[in-house]
Amino acid sequence: MDLTKYRAKLLGNEEERAVSPVIGVILMVAITVILAAVIAAFVLDLGDSVGQEAQAGVTIEVDEENNEVQIEVMSLGNADHVDLKSSDFGSDTSEGDSDISGMTVGDTVTLSESSPDDLNSAGTISAVAVIDADGTETQVSSEDWDF
C-alpha cells in the first residue's frame, strides 16, 4: 500500500503549507522563553519585592497674621493614619523633636506660636502617611513657616 498520496493530502505541497519550518521553530523558542520567564518570576518571588507608597490627602495652611499652622487630613488613600513630624516644635518637647500621630480623616490640628508646647518662630512641618502592615511611611505634604 502506497501512502504517498495520503501524505500529500495531509501535508500539502510547498505552496499549500501555511507556516514554514523556520518560523515554526522561532515561535516555539519564543513561547519557551516567555514560559521560562513567567515560571522564574513565580519561583523567585520577584513580584513580592515591589512595595507601594502610602498615600493620603493633607492640607497644611500657614496663617502668618495669627502665627498659626493648621493641618487637616482630607483623605487617607491607602494609608492607615497620618503623623505630623517636625524638629521645630516648642522648647517643652523632648530633644526638640516631636510628632503628632494617629490622625485620620477629618482630624484638624491648629498649632500656634503663642503656646510654648507648639511652634518655634520658624520651621517646617511634614505630614507623613503611614501603612501599619509593613511600616511604610511616605511624606505627603510639607510646609515652612516664619512668623
KOLZA-139806 format. One record per residue: residue number from 1; residue in three letters; z, y, x of N, C-alpha, C, O in turn. Coordinates in steps of 0.1 Angstrom, whole numbers, plus 5000, padded with zeros to 4 digits. Layout:
N
(NUM,'ALA',(Z,Y,X),(Z,Y,X),(Z,Y,X),(Z,Y,X))
...
This chain:
147
(1,'MET',(5000,4988,5008),(5000,5000,5000),(5000,5012,5009),(5008,5014,5018))
(2,'ASP',(4991,5021,5006),(4989,5033,5014),(4996,5045,5007),(4992,5049,4996))
(3,'LEU',(5007,5051,5013),(5014,5062,5006),(5009,5075,5011),(5016,5085,5008))
(4,'THR',(4999,5076,5018),(4994,5089,5024),(4990,5098,5012),(4993,5110,5013))
(5,'LYS',(4984,5093,5002),(4981,5102,4990),(4993,5108,4984),(4993,5119,4980))
(6,'TYR',(5004,5100,4982),(5016,5105,4976),(5023,5115,4985),(5029,5124,4980))
(7,'ARG',(5023,5112,4998),(5029,5122,5007),(5022,5135,5006),(5029,5145,5007))
(8,'ALA',(5009,5135,5006),(5001,5147,5005),(5005,5155,4992),(5005,5167,4992))
(9,'LYS',(5007,5148,4981),(5010,5154,4968),(5024,5160,4969),(5027,5171,4964))
(10,'LEU',(5034,5153,4975),(5048,5158,4976),(5049,5170,4986),(5056,5180,4982))
(11,'LEU',(5043,5169,4997),(5045,5179,5007),(5035,5190,5006),(5037,5201,5010))
(12,'GLY',(5023,5187,5001),(5012,5197,5001),(5006,5198,5014),(5011,5193,5024))
(13,'ASN',(4995,5205,5014),(4988,5207,5027),(4993,5220,5034),(5002,5226,5029))
(14,'GLU',(4987,5224,5045),(4991,5236,5052),(4991,5248,5044),(4999,5257,5046))
(15,'GLU',(4982,5250,5035),(4980,5262,5027),(4990,5262,5015),(4994,5273,5010))
(16,'GLU',(4995,5251,5011),(5003,5250,4999),(5018,5250,5002),(5026,5252,4993))
(17,'ARG',(5022,5249,5015),(5036,5250,5018),(5042,5264,5016),(5035,5273,5020))
(18,'ALA',(5054,5265,5011),(5060,5278,5008),(5067,5284,5020),(5066,5296,5022))
(19,'VAL',(5074,5276,5028),(5081,5282,5039),(5077,5274,5052),(5077,5262,5052))
(20,'SER',(5075,5282,5062),(5071,5275,5074),(5084,5269,5081),(5095,5274,5078))
(21,'PRO',(5083,5259,5089),(5094,5253,5095),(5102,5263,5104),(5114,5262,5105))
(22,'VAL',(5096,5273,5110),(5103,5282,5119),(5112,5291,5110),(5123,5293,5114))
(23,'ILE',(5107,5296,5099),(5115,5304,5090),(5127,5296,5084),(5138,5301,5083))
(24,'GLY',(5124,5284,5081),(5135,5275,5076),(5146,5273,5086),(5158,5273,5082))
(25,'VAL',(5142,5271,5099),(5153,5270,5109),(5161,5283,5111),(5173,5282,5112))
(26,'ILE',(5154,5294,5110),(5161,5307,5112),(5170,5309,5100),(5182,5314,5102))
(27,'LEU',(5166,5306,5088),(5175,5307,5076),(5187,5298,5077),(5198,5302,5074))
(28,'MET',(5185,5286,5082),(5197,5277,5083),(5206,5282,5094),(5218,5280,5092))
(29,'VAL',(5201,5287,5105),(5210,5292,5116),(5218,5304,5110),(5230,5305,5113))
(30,'ALA',(5211,5313,5103),(5218,5325,5097),(5229,5321,5087),(5240,5326,5088))
(31,'ILE',(5227,5311,5079),(5237,5306,5069),(5248,5300,5077),(5260,5302,5073))
(32,'THR',(5246,5293,5088),(5256,5286,5095),(5265,5297,5102),(5277,5296,5102))
(33,'VAL',(5259,5307,5108),(5267,5318,5114),(5276,5325,5104),(5287,5328,5107))
(34,'ILE',(5270,5328,5092),(5278,5335,5082),(5290,5327,5078),(5301,5332,5076))
(35,'LEU',(5287,5314,5075),(5298,5305,5071),(5309,5304,5082),(5321,5304,5079))
(36,'ALA',(5305,5303,5094),(5314,5302,5106),(5323,5315,5106),(5335,5314,5108))
(37,'ALA',(5317,5327,5104),(5324,5339,5104),(5335,5340,5093),(5346,5344,5095))
(38,'VAL',(5331,5336,5081),(5340,5336,5069),(5351,5326,5072),(5363,5330,5069))
(39,'ILE',(5348,5314,5076),(5359,5304,5079),(5368,5309,5090),(5381,5308,5088))
(40,'ALA',(5363,5315,5100),(5371,5320,5111),(5381,5332,5106),(5392,5332,5110))
(41,'ALA',(5376,5340,5097),(5384,5351,5092),(5396,5345,5084),(5407,5351,5085))
(42,'PHE',(5393,5335,5076),(5404,5329,5068),(5414,5322,5078),(5426,5323,5076))
(43,'VAL',(5409,5314,5087),(5418,5307,5096),(5426,5316,5105),(5438,5313,5107))
(44,'LEU',(5420,5326,5110),(5428,5335,5119),(5435,5346,5112),(5441,5354,5119))
(45,'ASP',(5435,5347,5099),(5442,5357,5091),(5438,5371,5095),(5447,5380,5097))
(46,'LEU',(5425,5374,5097),(5421,5387,5102),(5423,5397,5091),(5424,5409,5094))
(47,'GLY',(5423,5393,5078),(5424,5403,5067),(5438,5408,5065),(5440,5418,5059))
(48,'ASP',(5448,5400,5070),(5462,5405,5068),(5466,5416,5077),(5476,5423,5074))
(49,'SER',(5459,5419,5087),(5463,5429,5097),(5459,5443,5092),(5464,5453,5097))
(50,'VAL',(5451,5444,5081),(5447,5457,5076),(5458,5461,5066),(5461,5455,5056))
(51,'GLY',(5464,5473,5069),(5475,5478,5061),(5470,5490,5053),(5459,5495,5054))
(52,'GLN',(5478,5494,5044),(5475,5505,5035),(5485,5517,5038),(5496,5515,5042))
(53,'GLU',(5480,5529,5037),(5488,5540,5038),(5495,5544,5025),(5489,5542,5015))
(54,'ALA',(5507,5549,5026),(5514,5553,5014),(5508,5566,5009),(5504,5575,5017))
(55,'GLN',(5507,5567,4996),(5501,5579,4990),(5510,5585,4980),(5517,5577,4972))
(56,'ALA',(5511,5598,4979),(5519,5605,4969),(5514,5619,4968),(5508,5625,4977))
(57,'GLY',(5516,5625,4956),(5513,5639,4954),(5525,5648,4954),(5534,5646,4946))
(58,'VAL',(5526,5657,4964),(5538,5665,4966),(5533,5680,4968),(5524,5682,4975))
(59,'THR',(5540,5689,4961),(5537,5703,4963),(5549,5710,4970),(5560,5707,4966))
(60,'ILE',(5546,5718,4980),(5556,5725,4987),(5553,5740,4987),(5542,5744,4992))
(61,'GLU',(5561,5748,4980),(5559,5762,4979),(5569,5770,4987),(5581,5767,4985))
(62,'VAL',(5565,5780,4995),(5574,5788,5002),(5575,5802,4995),(5564,5808,4993))
(63,'ASP',(5587,5806,4991),(5589,5819,4985),(5596,5828,4995),(5608,5827,4996))
(64,'GLU',(5588,5836,5002),(5594,5844,5013),(5602,5856,5007),(5611,5861,5014))
(65,'GLU',(5600,5860,4995),(5608,5871,4989),(5622,5866,4986),(5631,5874,4989))
(66,'ASN',(5624,5854,4981),(5637,5849,4978),(5643,5840,4989),(5653,5834,4988))
(67,'ASN',(5635,5838,5000),(5639,5829,5011),(5642,5815,5006),(5652,5809,5009))
(68,'GLU',(5632,5809,4999),(5634,5796,4993),(5621,5788,4996),(5610,5793,4997))
(69,'VAL',(5624,5775,4996),(5613,5765,4997),(5615,5755,4985),(5626,5749,4984))
(70,'GLN',(5605,5754,4977),(5606,5745,4965),(5596,5733,4967),(5584,5735,4970))
(71,'ILE',(5602,5721,4966),(5594,5709,4967),(5594,5701,4954),(5605,5699,4948))
(72,'GLU',(5582,5697,4949),(5582,5689,4937),(5573,5677,4939),(5562,5678,4945))
(73,'VAL',(5577,5665,4935),(5569,5653,4935),(5561,5652,4922),(5567,5651,4911))
(74,'MET',(5548,5653,4924),(5539,5653,4912),(5535,5638,4908),(5534,5635,4897))
(75,'SER',(5532,5630,4918),(5528,5616,4916),(5532,5608,4928),(5533,5613,4939))
(76,'LEU',(5534,5595,4926),(5538,5586,4937),(5526,5578,4942),(5527,5572,4953))
(77,'GLY',(5515,5577,4935),(5504,5568,4940),(5509,5554,4942),(5514,5548,4933))
(78,'ASN',(5508,5549,4954),(5512,5535,4957),(5526,5535,4964),(5531,5525,4969))
(79,'ALA',(5532,5547,4966),(5545,5548,4973),(5556,5545,4963),(5555,5546,4951))
(80,'ASP',(5568,5541,4969),(5580,5538,4961),(5588,5551,4959),(5594,5552,4949))
(81,'HIS',(5588,5559,4969),(5596,5572,4968),(5591,5581,4979),(5583,5577,4988))
(82,'VAL',(5596,5594,4979),(5592,5604,4989),(5605,5609,4995),(5615,5611,4989))
(83,'ASP',(5604,5610,5009),(5615,5616,5016),(5611,5629,5022),(5599,5631,5025))
(84,'LEU',(5621,5638,5023),(5618,5651,5029),(5625,5651,5043),(5636,5647,5044))
(85,'LYS',(5617,5655,5053),(5622,5655,5067),(5620,5668,5073),(5609,5674,5071))
(86,'SER',(5630,5672,5081),(5629,5685,5088),(5639,5685,5099),(5650,5680,5097))
(87,'SER',(5636,5691,5110),(5646,5693,5121),(5652,5707,5120),(5659,5711,5129))
(88,'ASP',(5648,5714,5109),(5652,5728,5108),(5661,5731,5096),(5662,5742,5091))
(89,'PHE',(5668,5721,5092),(5679,5723,5082),(5690,5731,5088),(5691,5732,5100))
(90,'GLY',(5699,5735,5080),(5710,5744,5084),(5719,5737,5094),(5718,5725,5097))
(91,'SER',(5729,5745,5099),(5737,5740,5110),(5748,5730,5106),(5754,5723,5115))
(92,'ASP',(5751,5728,5093),(5761,5719,5089),(5756,5705,5089),(5764,5696,5087))
(93,'THR',(5744,5702,5091),(5739,5688,5091),(5740,5682,5105),(5741,5690,5115))
(94,'SER',(5742,5670,5106),(5744,5663,5119),(5732,5664,5128),(5721,5660,5124))
(95,'GLU',(5734,5668,5140),(5724,5669,5151),(5712,5677,5147),(5701,5676,5153))
(96,'GLY',(5713,5686,5136),(5702,5695,5133),(5690,5688,5126),(5680,5694,5124))
(97,'ASP',(5692,5675,5124),(5681,5667,5118),(5686,5660,5106),(5695,5652,5106))
(98,'SER',(5680,5663,5094),(5684,5657,5082),(5672,5654,5073),(5661,5658,5076))
(99,'ASP',(5675,5646,5063),(5664,5644,5054),(5670,5642,5040),(5682,5639,5038))
(100,'ILE',(5662,5644,5030),(5665,5642,5016),(5656,5630,5012),(5644,5631,5012))
(101,'SER',(5662,5619,5007),(5654,5608,5005),(5655,5603,4990),(5664,5607,4983))
(102,'GLY',(5646,5595,4987),(5646,5588,4973),(5640,5597,4962),(5643,5594,4951))
(103,'MET',(5632,5607,4965),(5626,5615,4954),(5616,5607,4947),(5608,5600,4953))
(104,'THR',(5615,5608,4934),(5605,5602,4926),(5598,5612,4917),(5600,5624,4919))
(105,'VAL',(5589,5608,4909),(5580,5617,4901),(5589,5626,4892),(5598,5621,4885))
(106,'GLY',(5586,5639,4893),(5593,5649,4885),(5605,5655,4892),(5610,5665,4888))
(107,'ASP',(5609,5649,4903),(5621,5655,4911),(5616,5668,4917),(5606,5669,4923))
(108,'THR',(5625,5678,4917),(5623,5691,4923),(5635,5694,4931),(5646,5693,4927))
(109,'VAL',(5633,5699,4943),(5643,5703,4952),(5640,5718,4956),(5629,5720,4961))
(110,'THR',(5650,5726,4955),(5649,5740,4960),(5659,5742,4971),(5671,5741,4969))
(111,'LEU',(5653,5746,4983),(5662,5748,4995),(5661,5763,4998),(5650,5769,4997))
(112,'SER',(5672,5769,5002),(5672,5783,5004),(5680,5786,5017),(5688,5778,5022))
(113,'GLU',(5677,5798,5023),(5684,5802,5035),(5698,5806,5032),(5706,5806,5041))
(114,'SER',(5701,5811,5020),(5714,5816,5017),(5725,5806,5018),(5737,5809,5020))
(115,'SER',(5722,5793,5016),(5732,5783,5017),(5732,5777,5031),(5721,5774,5036))
(116,'PRO',(5744,5776,5037),(5744,5771,5051),(5739,5757,5053),(5736,5752,5063))
(117,'ASP',(5740,5749,5042),(5736,5735,5042),(5721,5733,5042),(5715,5722,5045))
(118,'ASP',(5713,5744,5038),(5699,5742,5036),(5690,5746,5048),(5688,5737,5056))
(119,'LEU',(5685,5758,5048),(5675,5761,5058),(5679,5771,5069),(5687,5779,5067))
(120,'ASN',(5673,5769,5080),(5673,5779,5090),(5664,5790,5086),(5657,5789,5076))
(121,'SER',(5663,5801,5094),(5654,5812,5091),(5639,5809,5093),(5631,5816,5088))
(122,'ALA',(5636,5799,5101),(5622,5795,5103),(5622,5780,5106),(5632,5774,5111))
(123,'GLY',(5611,5773,5102),(5610,5759,5104),(5598,5753,5097),(5590,5760,5092))
(124,'THR',(5599,5740,5096),(5588,5732,5090),(5595,5721,5082),(5605,5715,5087))
(125,'ILE',(5590,5718,5070),(5595,5707,5062),(5583,5698,5059),(5572,5703,5056))
(126,'SER',(5585,5685,5059),(5574,5675,5057),(5579,5666,5045),(5590,5661,5045))
(127,'ALA',(5569,5662,5037),(5571,5652,5026),(5565,5639,5031),(5553,5639,5035))
(128,'VAL',(5573,5629,5031),(5568,5616,5037),(5569,5605,5025),(5579,5603,5020))
(129,'ALA',(5557,5600,5022),(5557,5589,5012),(5560,5576,5018),(5556,5573,5030))
(130,'VAL',(5568,5567,5011),(5574,5555,5017),(5570,5543,5008),(5572,5544,4996))
(131,'ILE',(5565,5533,5014),(5564,5520,5007),(5575,5511,5013),(5575,5507,5025))
(132,'ASP',(5584,5507,5004),(5596,5499,5009),(5593,5485,5013),(5599,5480,5023))
(133,'ALA',(5583,5479,5007),(5580,5465,5010),(5577,5462,5025),(5582,5453,5031))
(134,'ASP',(5569,5471,5031),(5565,5469,5045),(5570,5481,5054),(5567,5481,5066))
(135,'GLY',(5577,5490,5048),(5583,5501,5056),(5573,5511,5061),(5575,5519,5070))
(136,'THR',(5561,5512,5054),(5551,5522,5057),(5555,5536,5053),(5560,5538,5042))
(137,'GLU',(5554,5545,5062),(5557,5559,5060),(5545,5568,5064),(5539,5566,5074))
(138,'THR',(5540,5576,5054),(5529,5585,5057),(5532,5599,5052),(5537,5601,5041))
(139,'GLN',(5530,5609,5061),(5532,5623,5058),(5522,5627,5048),(5510,5626,5052))
(140,'VAL',(5526,5632,5037),(5516,5636,5027),(5515,5651,5025),(5505,5656,5019))
(141,'SER',(5525,5658,5030),(5525,5673,5028),(5534,5679,5039),(5544,5673,5042))
(142,'SER',(5531,5691,5043),(5539,5698,5053),(5538,5713,5051),(5527,5718,5048))
(143,'GLU',(5548,5720,5053),(5548,5735,5051),(5557,5741,5061),(5568,5737,5064))
(144,'ASP',(5553,5753,5067),(5561,5761,5076),(5567,5773,5068),(5561,5777,5058))
(145,'TRP',(5578,5777,5072),(5584,5790,5066),(5589,5798,5078),(5593,5793,5088))
(146,'ASP',(5590,5811,5075),(5596,5821,5084),(5601,5832,5076),(5593,5841,5073))
(147,'PHE',(5614,5832,5074),(5620,5843,5065),(5624,5855,5073),(5629,5864,5068))
